[in-house]
Each structure stands twice: as C-alpha cells, then as structure tokens.
Amino acid sequence: MEQDMENQVLQSSRDKVQDYNAAFGNMIQMLRNDEEKNFSQILHTQVQGLVQSIIKMGDTASQQMDGSHSDTQHQKLIYEWMNGAKEGLILLRDSLFELTKSRVLYHEKELSKEKVLQLESSVLETLDNYHKEATIFQDAFWEDKQLAKKVKKWVHQNNPWSTYKEQFEQLSEQVDSIQEQEQVLKSYADCFQSIRVEILNFFQYHLAPLKGAKDSIPNLINELIDNQEPSTYKKTASQIKKNIEGYAYVPSVEIHTEKLESIVDELEESKRYIVGYEGGDLVYIESGIKRALSTWLDSETTNTLYDLVNLTQDIEGRLSMCELGLRNAMDFAQQNNQPINNGEVVASLESINETLEQKREQISELESGMNDLLEKELRVVRMFEPDFLSVSISSTLNQYQRYQLQGWQQTKKWFRELVQPVTQYVEKAKRESRLSASEKMIRLVRHRTPHPSLKHYTNMFLTKGYIGDSFYVQRDEQQNRIKQLVDDWSLGYRGSLLLSGKRYVGKTSLAIWIKHVFFKDNCIDLKPNTIINIKGRKHEAGFDLKSSLDFLIKYSLQSKPMILIDDLSEWESEEFSVSQNIRSLLKVIDQYSNKFFFVVTMDKSFQQQVEAFFDIQKVFHCEINVGYMGLEEVMKAILIRHNATQSQISNASGQILDGPSIQGIIQQIHKGSEGIIGESLMRWAYAFESKGEHIITPKYRLNYDFPKYLSDDSRTILTTLMEKRKSNEYELRKKFGTVFKQDFRPVVQRLFHLGILQRNLDGSMEINPFLVNDIERILNYTRRS
C-alpha cells in the first residue's frame, strides 16, 4: 500500500514538472509565432504564469512534506528542482530586461529595427536551448541513485521552500518593474527630445533675423550701386530698421529657461530604475532625475546660451549703429544741400555684411557644439551609465572643502606666491605718489575692464538677474518673509513689495526668483518702451505708466498676476515725469494690491529722493532692503559660476591654485565689495586674464583704490546720474540751465574720456558699472565730511 502511494507521489511530481516544462515550451512557441510584435509583453505575461505555477507546486509539495518525511520525491522537488527553476526564471527576467531596454533605445532611435529583431531571435534561441536541455535531463533527474543519502541530510535541514517562495515572489515583482520601466524610460526619451528641440529652436529664433539681414543687405548694396536716388537710401534705412525689429521677437534666456523647466516638471521628483543585472540580482540606481536634469541644464547649457544672446545683442547693436549712421548721413546731406557719400554708405554696408557672416559662423559653431553635447549626453542610453547627468560643480565644491582643511601651510603658500615682498612695496609707493589722479583713474578703469579673451568666462558672472536654481544663492530669511507675504496675499490681503538697496546687491535676482517660484508664467514684466501682450491684446508701453496699468487692470485683473517693475527710476521721459508715474503707481497699488501682486525695485539713492515727496512706506505692504551677503554665500555664488565654466585657476608660474588660495581671492573681493553680491561677481570677472585654454590667472594686483579726489562739478554730475541712473545731455541741460554748456559739459566730456561715464546704444549716459559703488561711497563720504 505504501509503495503504491509513493508511486502516485512520484508520478504526481513528475507530471507537475512535465506540465511546467510544457508551459515553458508553449511560451517559446507563442514568442516564435508573435506577429503583432508584442514580444516583451508576451514574455512578461508568460513569466508571471510560470512563477505562479511554480509557487503552487511548491506550496503543495511543502504541505505534503510536512505530513510525511518519507515523501522523497517532493523533497527532491523542493531541495533540488526549485533551484534550477529559479535559475531559469532569472534567465527569463534578464531576457525581458534586455528586450525592454532595446525597445526603449529603438524608440529613441539608438537601435535599428533590425537590431531589435536580432535580439529577439537571440533570446528565442537561448530559451529554446535551455528548454531542450531541461527536457532531456528530466527523466534522469528523478532516477537519482544518491537520493537516499541526500534524504538523510535533508531530514536535518530546515525546509527551504519559504525562502524559495520569497525569491519567486520577488522575481514576479521585478518582472513587473521591468515591464513598467519601459514606459517610464520612453517618457524620459520623449522629455529629452523635447528639451533638445526647445534648445535648438532657441538657436533658430536667434538665427532667423540674422539670416533675414544677411539675405537683404547684398541686395541693398547692389541697389545703391545702381541707383543713388534719395528714395533708395530711405528704402535701405527702412529695410535695416525692419531687420532690427526682427530681434524684438527673439525670446530671452529667462523665457527659454521657463519652457525647459515646464518640460522637466513633467518628470517624477525621484525614481529608482533598473540599469542592469549582476549574478542573480538586479542593479538599481536611485535618481532624483528631475533635479539632476535641471541642474545639468543650468550648468552645461546656460553659458553657451548667454554667449548666443551676447552675439545677438552685438548684431542688433551693429545694425542699429549702421541704420543710425545712414539716417544721420541723409539728414546732414539734406540740411547742407549736398549729395550723400555713396561710397561710404556702401562700404559701411559691406562691413556690416562681413560682420554678419562672422557672427553667423560663430553662432553656427555654438549650435553645432550644443547639438553634439545634447545628442551625446541627453539620451536614455546614458541612464544606464554611472556618470549620467554628472556635472563638475559638486566635485569642485567638495575639492574646495577638502582643501579648506589643510590650514596654515596653504595660507602661507598663497602669501608667498601672490603678495609682493615688503622690499618691493616701498619702491612701489614712491611710484604711486608720482601718478596724477587722472593717471590713477585710467589705470583703474583699464584694470576693471574684463579681459576680451575671457568673454566666454566673464559672461557667466556679468549676466544680470536669476539664471536658474543651480546658480541661485539662498537668502533664507528674506525668502521666508516673501513666502509669508505671498501666502497672505493669496488669502485676500494686500500684496505690494518694495525691494530696495544699493546698485548690484541682487534686487533683480530676488525679484525674478519670486516670479520663478510663486508665479511662473503668470507674471507681467512692466518696462518702458516695450510691448505688453495679454491673450492676443497688445499695448505699447511708452513712458506713461498710468496707461500701462489701466491696460493691465482691464485685461488681466481676473488672472491675479505678479506685476514686476524692475527699477522704477526708468519710468521718466520728456513728456511723463517720474513723479507723475509714481503717483499713478501708488494709487493703483492702494486700489488693486489684493488682485495684483506688485514687486517694485529701486536703488537706495533714488528711494531717498522719492521719499522726500511721497510717503511710500504706507503704500507698500512690505519693504525688504536687499543688502549685505556673507562671505560663505558670496563664495558659493562665485564657485558655482566658476565651476560651470570648467575653467581652472593658476598662478603666474602655471601651478593650479588650491582651495585656500581661491578662498583668499574671494575674501579680498568680498571685503572690497562690502558684501554686495553683484559687485563681487563683477570684481571676480575683471580680476583674471587668460593663461591658456580653460586656464585663467589672477592679474598681478587684484584691485586698485579709487582716487578719492573729485571736483565739485564732477560730484554734481555724478550725484545726478547716481539718482537718475541714466540720463542724457538734454535732461542735464534742462536741469542745470545755461550753466550746463559753460561749466558742466566739459566735465561730462572729461568723465567720458576717463572711462567714468559710458554711452549706451540709445544715446543715454550712465556711470561705468564697474565703478558705480566706489563712486557712491566717495559721494557719501564727501557728504559726511
């Protein structure tokens, strides 16, 4: 009777294994007959069926084993066969991973259809060979002459089924994860493609008006050679102006960055994904891909895009100067009843045409480099590599922190290399005493002019405003206060914020940070002489702030946007005074600050002038004085930008500077700028010169003192420009009357020749930005004296 039961158990176990092998064979046949190209889906479904079949077999065998230790066939099933079955399932799991990976790469056009089919064929062949071997050895497996010895050992061992079952269940979960990951990775591929398209479209937006100018100017030259009538010159000037107007529709880096962020925002914040397998285990990577991608874009693309913008602005400026020169020539010829010098006009157009070709080549080179970078790095295939989306910032910051610990020895090295010996100091002091104030001033201006060969480097430091999370240094206390202010406004309270402070302290950056964090696209940047577009309705904002605000009240009140007025002092013209515009603004803030969130910036000197006539403290719900920034924050801001350029700093001997040496330079800059972040970045930009490709070196002396002597007339002109920020000869003549021509015009010319003043493309004048805070300190010192 017992023999009969044992034979039944043996037959039952064999039948179950045969059924399993048959199911395995059926799976292979289904894969071979797949005509709808659902290879991986079929494999996934069948593997899950095989897993459930094995778990059912194991549960049954384990229960019978617990009831009778003489059940040797079920013991053999559990103790030996299950391990082989597990190896087979691991083979299926790894095959599924390779198949889904190939489908993702095919989706991203990294693999051809032929390669995917070739992989499917290879998987089929491998599974078929595995199945044939399992079938051949199936009968021999049960006729085990050593079984009795094995059973004696198994009696003293714990039943391994619970461990096997846990492993099979884990395999089932892994198979599901692999199948789900295919869609996740395809969404990443689509995201990467959208980013590549957006960035390359940004180049096309900048190339389009350049191409228009390049196409039109040769025709203009030919027409001027053939026909020198006044109408031809007018047509030429009009066409160049039309080319200039084409740049009005070129998006800024900020708008482009917001579009990229909206694409990245579609991704999950953090994700664990499978990148391979090793032995019987899967290899995972925990990735905050959303943040990593945003950081990578900021670090690896921003500098190039600002280079592109600078080239575009240069082109626009040159076209503007060409058009202005042509119109001046026309006016001069008409007033003096003389013919226009056609040769000069043609030569000017030929020169601008040659310049446009040079700029086109430079932009094309930037575009090609950017395209190569995106095609190489921003691919799903790179996600399976350990250095995916790696940037140099974190490694260099870590390097800086390590160097910090080396202490006094490094500090002594810094002083030996970069500080002049005391014996040379006395002789230098004698030479200094022989220099006039004008000589010292010209030396200072030349020293503070960024080196031309470092434009690609200095652009990263001279760019104004917020350029992304990776480059933004936190102002925790002020940002928490702003968050509370926005939260209160969203509940119906007033929302009007005044950001004040000295020039270059970071008012604009903080204002754009507010827009970026709390309002995204729901922000209207209100600037004079621009076009406001709200849902297809356009308004030309001249210098009448009231009409612009009325337009916003009429068409954007329901959307509750942020209204940004960056530098209120710019709202002034011959027709509309700044006082008139301030009065209109304060009235609207009083009435509508629960519907609009107003953010207004102004310099401290302008604020003092305004507060003499207006009680702005009562109108603005909150004022934040954006001021001093600590050494640690300034150091972080400089190092982040420096590392994004992938440049290294060497001393005069060519040795790469270590952490404390770099820290010493930043400490000097921080002290000299009195913690003003914008000035610190500017001082860093002009503190270096080129030493070779991606190598920069500090200038022999990091800074010169500003000559403290200023004449009374110079102080008067500079004080006026400090308050107004920008002005022109007409406004100064209107302010000072007849005395301007006799007393102040020569002073203005002298300040231009010394480099203290500079002329803008629109004809206005302003104080050299590299000197403005020094001049403010001297003017304040003079007042106190």
Sequence and secondary structure as in RCSB ss.txt:
>XXXX:A:sequence
MEQDMENQVLQSSRDKVQDYNAAFGNMIQMLRNDEEKNFSQILHTQVQGLVQSIIKMGDTASQQMDGSHSDTQHQ
KLIYEWMNGAKEGLILLRDSLFELTKSRVLYHEKELSKEKVLQLESSVLETLDNYHKEATIFQDAFWEDKQLAKK
VKKWVHQNNPWSTYKEQFEQLSEQVDSIQEQEQVLKSYADCFQSIRVEILNFFQYHLAPLKGAKDSIPNLINELI
DNQEPSTYKKTASQIKKNIEGYAYVPSVEIHTEKLESIVDELEESKRYIVGYEGGDLVYIESGIKRALSTWLDSE
TTNTLYDLVNLTQDIEGRLSMCELGLRNAMDFAQQNNQPINNGEVVASLESINETLEQKREQISELESGMNDLLE
KELRVVRMFEPDFLSVSISSTLNQYQRYQLQGWQQTKKWFRELVQPVTQYVEKAKRESRLSASEKMIRLVRHRTP
HPSLKHYTNMFLTKGYIGDSFYVQRDEQQNRIKQLVDDWSLGYRGSLLLSGKRYVGKTSLAIWIKHVFFKDNCID
LKPNTIINIKGRKHEAGFDLKSSLDFLIKYSLQSKPMILIDDLSEWESEEFSVSQNIRSLLKVIDQYSNKFFFVV
TMDKSFQQQVEAFFDIQKVFHCEINVGYMGLEEVMKAILIRHNATQSQISNASGQILDGPSIQGIIQQIHKGSEG
IIGESLMRWAYAFESKGEHIITPKYRLNYDFPKYLSDDSRTILTTLMEKRKSNEYELRKKFGTVFKQDFRPVVQR
LFHLGILQRNLDGSMEINPFLVNDIERILNYTRRS
>XXXX:A:secstr
 HHHHHHHHHHHHHHHHHHHHHHHHHHHHHHHT  SS HHHHHHHHHHHHHHHHHHHHHHHHHHHHH TT HHHH
HIIIIIHHHHHHHHHHHHHHHHHHHHHHHHHHTTSS HHHHHHHHHHHHHHHHHHHHHHHHTHHHHH  TTHHHH
HHHHHTS  THHHHHHHHHHHHHHHHHHHHHHHHHHHHHHHHHHHHHHHHHHHHHHHHHHHHHHHHHHHHHHHHH
H   HHHHHHHHHHHHHHHHGGGGS  HHHHHHHHHHHHTTS S EEEEEEEETTEEEEEEE HHHHHHHHHHHH
HHHHHHHHHHHHHHHHHHHHHHHHHHHHHHHHHHHTT    HHHHHHHHHHHHHHHHHHHHHHHHHHHHHHHHHH
HHSSGGGGGSTTTT  HHHHHHHHHHHHHTTTHHHHHHHHHHHS  HHHHHHHHHHHHTS HHHHHHHHHHHTS 
 GGGHHHHHHHH  S   GGG    HHHHHHHHHHHHHHHTT   EEEEEESTTSSHHHHHHHHIIIIITT EEE
  TTEEEEETTEEEEE S HHHHHHHHHHHHTTT  EEEEE GGG   SSS HHHHHHHHHHHHHHHTTTSEEEE
EEEHHHHHHHHTT  HHHHSSEEEE     HHHHHHHHHHHHHHTT EEB TTS B  HHHHHHHHHHHHHHHTT
 HHHHHHHHHHTEEEEETTEEEE SSS         HHHHHHHHHHHHHS B HHHHHHHHTTHIIIIIHHHHHH
HHHTTSEEE TTS EEE TTTHHHHHHHHHHHHH 
